[in-house]
């Protein structure tokens, strides 16, 4: 496990969606890499802080644009990455 591999698996690591072997590789790397420990902790702190932000409604023009994009994706048969915002 190197720093780049850890970064690629970070979301799954935080969410607990890794195999036990993958998780162990990351934990082993974190024991040897203070920079990645800071990276992981900063990521966790960002998640925690963002969850504490007040939820404000979307401005009407943003909601309309989002609905138009979603309608376009649905008309095209769905699928990730097909819509342009």
Buried (B, 14 or more C-beta within 10 A) or exposed (E): BEEEEBBEBBEBBEEEEBEEEBBEBBEEBBEEBEEBEEBBEEBEEEEEEEEEEEEEEEEEEEEEEEEEBEEEBEEEEEEEEEBEE
